[in-house]
């Protein structure tokens, strides 16, 4: 910001009685050393300037700079470059260069000599693409998550937060094209799971493991195969489904409903056949999902767990102890299957390989769930390969034998590390 505008900020603050003469001197020092927006943040943090007065000045800065459209163009350029590079994520944070995540690894977009973005720049860039209502939410609550669409490019799952150093924006690239289950090379048993007309199917894994992509492929498969009503509950909406054989209703948490639980409760009155719950976070949502799966609906949901056994433990442990016996019985009858997945960097550096664990419910599995013996599930899964079951370690072993991943990656992600220790040790020699 120019020296003339800095003087304007100082004069306005003093004339309006927002600051004292002593505080003006402090503000002058801060403005000289920082971009105007960063200086205002510092004044607000030090309680030298009231929150509402700082906001007024920020708005004046945005109007006077006339740089909103230009800054939005800068953000678009960053996003276009990220998409062209094949990145899954773009980070625009203070005191760091623009970063992209490619094949799971985070690195500067412009290489080792990339320019570091200042606190003022990242805030200005964030404000350039946020609507006024969204900006207010970040100012009042510290963060916002939403889906940002760039016309002619694609959609981005976007998070803007106020962290200690300043404003940071993180964009997750969402492909506009939904890939089919065949393209993703998902096992045939997953198609079988989509053909049920009731029950619970869970897709689990850590953040960035491709759960949303797998769920989208499964929903798209149902959309093309059946004549039903599909309701998706997402935060935010990622893939947009065009009705094929089904009517597809998509609701975004925050915009169309207050929470997953309230959206799920409302959806049960909308004559659904299939309900996709983007995230099963709390007791009420999980309880409603289990009830819906028992009352004639196919429910697809996600959890952040790494194995089928841990998924069931997480699902059941949210309930009070006095309810767990009943819930175990309900889940043992309504569960159709669990798919746990990881994306692992390929050995050749080109992309990532998918490792899957698949549990399919059968009498033996149901019995272990009812008796709270989920620790015995791996043994049942080992003998249930004809039903399409597989353990994560078996999937890792297959990728290792195909020379798609390194022994180190297999060892790091394995449940039974002893089985991969020899190969890993051999790599280190």
N, C-alpha and C positions, 0 to 999 in steps of 0.2 A: 504494500500500500504506500502511496506517495506521502512525502512530508506534509504537504498541504492537507491531506485527509487526516493524517495523525493530529494535526493542529485542530481540525474540525472536531474530532473525537474529544480532545482535551477541552476545547471551549464549550461544547455541548454538555459534557459531563459536569463542568463547573457551573454553567449558567442554570442548568436544571436542578442544581443542588444535590446531584448524585454523589459527588465526591467533595472532599475538603481541599483547601489549597495544598496541604501537606500530601494528600493522596494524589493530587494532580502531578506533583513532582515524581511520585513513585510510578504513576501511570506513564509519564513521559519517558522514564528510564526503560520501562518494559516495552513500550512501543518502539523505541530506538533499537532494541536488541532482538525483537521478535515480530513476526507478522501480526497484524492488528488482531485477528481472531485468537491467536495464541496468547497475546498479551491480555485480552479480555478474560480468557480462561484462567490465567494466573491471578488476575485481580479478583475474580470470583472465588477461586480456591482460597485466597488469602483473606477473603471477606472484606475486601476493599471496595467492592462494587456489588450491589444487589443483583440477584439473579435476573429479575425482570428488566433492569436497566442494561445489563450485559446483553440480553436478548435483543432489546431495541437497537443497540449499537451494532450488533451482528447483522440485523436486517438492513440497517443503513449502509453497512459495508457491502453487503450483497448487491444492494441497489446501485450504490455509487460505482462499484467496480465494473458493473455491466458485464461481468465475466461468466455469468451462469451458463449461457449457451456454449461459450468457448470451453469452460471446464467440463461440461457434459460431453463435448466433442472429444476431450482428452480421455475421459473415462471410456467412451466408445472405442477409441483407438487402442487403448490398453486391452479391452475385451476382444477386439478383432484380432489383435496379435496373439492373445492367449489361445483363441480358437484355432488360428492358423498353425500354432505350434503344437496343437494336440494336447493342450493342458487340461487337466480336470478342474483346477482351481486357480484363482488369481487373488493375491493379497496386496492391498494398498494400505500400508500401515506407516505410522510416523517413525522417523529415525531409522528407516530401512528402505532399500530399493523396492521397486515393484517385483513381487515374487510370483512364480508359477510352479504348480505341482505337475510334474510329468512322470508317468509310470510310478507314482507314489513318492517321488523325490522332489523336495522343494529347492528351488534355485533362482537366482536373479534373472529376470526376464531379459535384461540387456547385457548379461555376462558379468565378468569379475569387476569391470570398471563402471558398473551401473550407478547412476546418480541416486543419492539418498533423498527420500521425500521428507520434507519438514512437517512438523505438527500442523502448521497453518495450511499447508498445501493439501494434506489428506482430509482435513475438515472441509476445506473449500470444495474439494472433489466430491466428497460425500453429499454435501448440501446441494450440489449441482444436479444430482439425479433423484434426490428424495423429494417427494411431495411435501407441502407445508405441514400436513398432518403427521407424516412420518418423521419429519425433522423435530417436531414438537415432542413426539414420543421418545426419540433418542435423548433430547434435552431433559425430559422429565423422568424417564425410566432407565436411561443408560444404554438401551439396545433396541433393535428391531430386526425381525426376520421376515422376509417376504420374497416373492418371486418377481424378478425384474426382467422385463422383456425388451429387447432391443430390436426394433423393426428391421427386417432384412438380414438379421444375424441369428439369434436364438434366444432362449430363455435362460435365466441364471437364478439359482437359489442363492439369495443374498442375505448377508448378515452385516449390519452396521452397529458398531459398539463404541462407547466412550471408555477407553482404557486409561491407564495411568498416564501414558505419554500423550494421549490425544485420541482423535477419531480414527477408527480402522474399518475398512470395508473388505469383506471376503466374498468372492463370487464362486459358486460351483456351477460349472457348465452343464446344462441339461440339453441333451440331444433332442432336436425337434422330431426326429424319426424314432418310433418305438421299434426296437429290434425284436424279432420273433424268437421263440424258444429254440428253434432250430439254429438260427444264426448265433445265438449265445452258446450253442452246444450243451444245453441243459439236458439231463438224462430223461428218458421217456416217462419215468415214474412221476415227474412233475406234471405232465399232461394228465396223467391219471388222477392226480390230486385235484385238478381244476374241474373234473367231471362230476364231482360229488354235488349234491343239491343241499346238503347241510353239513355241519361240522366245522372244525377249526383247523386251519393250516397256518403255520408260523414260518416266516423267513427271518433268520437271525444272522448276526455277525457284527463286527466292530464298525465304527464309522468309516465310510469310504470303501466298504467291501462289496458294493454293487447290489445291495438289498432292493433299492428303489427300481433299478433296472430289471431285476428278476421279477419283482412284483408287477411292474408295468407289462412285462412280456406275458405273465400269467393272466392278468386282467384282459389284455388284448386278445389272448387265445380264447378266453371265455366269450368275449365280445363278438368274435367271429364264428364261434361254434354254436352258440345258444341264442335263444329268444327270451331274454330275461331282463330284469331291471338291476343294474349295477350302480351302487352308490360308493363313491370314494371319499374318505375323510382325510385330508392332508394338511400339513403345516410346513411349507406352503404347498400349493398345487405345483407339481413338477411337470410330468407328462400330460399332455392334453389328448383325450381320447375322442375320436370322431365315432359316433354311433355306427356300428356295422349291423350285426344282427340284434344287438341289445340297445336298450335305452340306457345311457350313461349319465349319471348326475354326479358332479364333482363339487365338493364343498371345502372351502379353505378355512381352517381354524384361525380365528382372529378377525377375518373379514365377514364370513358367513355364519360363524358360530363362535361362542365364547371358549369352548374347550372340546376335547375329544369326547369326553363323557356326555356332555349335553348334546353334541352332534349325533353321537351314536344312539342316544335315547330317542331323539327326534326322528332319526332315520328308520327306526323300527315301526314308525307309524306311516311310512311312505311306501308301503308295499314293495320292499326290496327282496331280491333273490340272492344277491351277492353283495357283501359289504367289505370294503377294503379299509382297514384302519391303519393309517400311516405310522402311528406309534402308540403302543400300549404302555402308558407311563405309570398309571396309578391304579389303586384298588378298584375304584368305581368303573373305570374303562375296561379293565380286565374282567370284572364281574359281569358287566353288560355284554361283553364279547362272548363269554362262555354261555351266558343265557341265550343270546341270539343264535349261537351255533347249535344249541339244543332244540330251538323252537322252529326249525325249518329253514335256516339261512346258512349259506356258506360264508364263513368269515375268514378273511385273509388279514394277517397282522404281522407286526415286526417287533423284535426285542433286540437289545444289544448284548447278546450272549454268544458264546463260542462253540458250545456243544449241545447236543439234544438233551443230555442229562441236566446240564446247568440251566437250560431253557425251562424245563419242567420245574426244577427247584425254584427258579426265579418267579415263575408263573404262580406257583402254589404258596410260596412263602409270604406273599403280600397279604394273604388272608389271616385273620386272627386264628390262633391255635384251635379254638373250639369249633371253627368252621372247616378246618382243613380236611378232615375225613370225608365230609360231604362233597367238598370241591374236588378232591381226588377222584371220587366215584364219578362225578359229572365229567371231569376231563378225560378219564379213562374211556368213557363212552363217546364223547363228542370229538376228541382229537382225531384228525385224519393223518396228519404228518407234520414233521418239522424238517426244515431245510436250513442248515448252518453253512455259511460260506465265508471264504477269504479270497482276496485278490493278492497274488504273490508276484513280485517282479521276476520277469523271465531272465533266464541265464544269458541270453543274447542281448539283453537291454532293450528289446523291442516289445513294449507292452507288458501286460500282466496276465498270469494264468489263473484260472478259476479252480479252487479246491472246494469240494462240497462234502458235507456229511448229511445223510438222509435217513430219517427215521420214519417208518410207516407203521401205523397202529395195527396191531393184530392181537389175538387173545393173550399171548405171552406178554406183550408190551403193556396192555391194559391191566393185566394182573400185577405187574411190577409197580405201575403207577398207583393202583389202589392200596398196595401194601407198603408204599413209601420206600421202595427199594430201587430207586432210579440209578443208584450206583452200579446196578447189575445190567443196565441197558446195553452197554457195549458188547457184552457176551451175546445177547439176543440179536443185536444188529449184525454181529459177525456171522451168525447162522441164518440170517434172513436176507442174504444177497439175492435170492431168486425173486424176492418181492421188490427189489430195487433199493434195499437198504445198503448203506455204506458208511464206514467210519472215516473221520477226517484223516487219520493216519494212513488209511488205505489209499485215499485220494492223493495224499502227499507222496506216498511211495510210487504210485503210478506216474505222477508228474516227474519224479526223480528218475525213474526208469526210462521215461521218454526223453530225458535230458533237457527238459524244459525249465527246471529250476535248479538252483545249487543245493548241495548237501547242507550248507549253512542255513539257508532259508527253510529247508525242510525240518532241520533240527530245532530251529527257533520256534516254529509254529506247531510242532508235534505235541501230542498229549503224552505218549510214551516215548520219551526222549532216548531211552536206552536203545530202542530199535533203530534209531538214526545216528547214534553216537559214533559207530564205526566209520560210516561214510563221511561224517563231518570231520573226524579225527584224521582220516586219510587225506582230506582236502587241505588240512593245515600242514601236512608234511611237505 
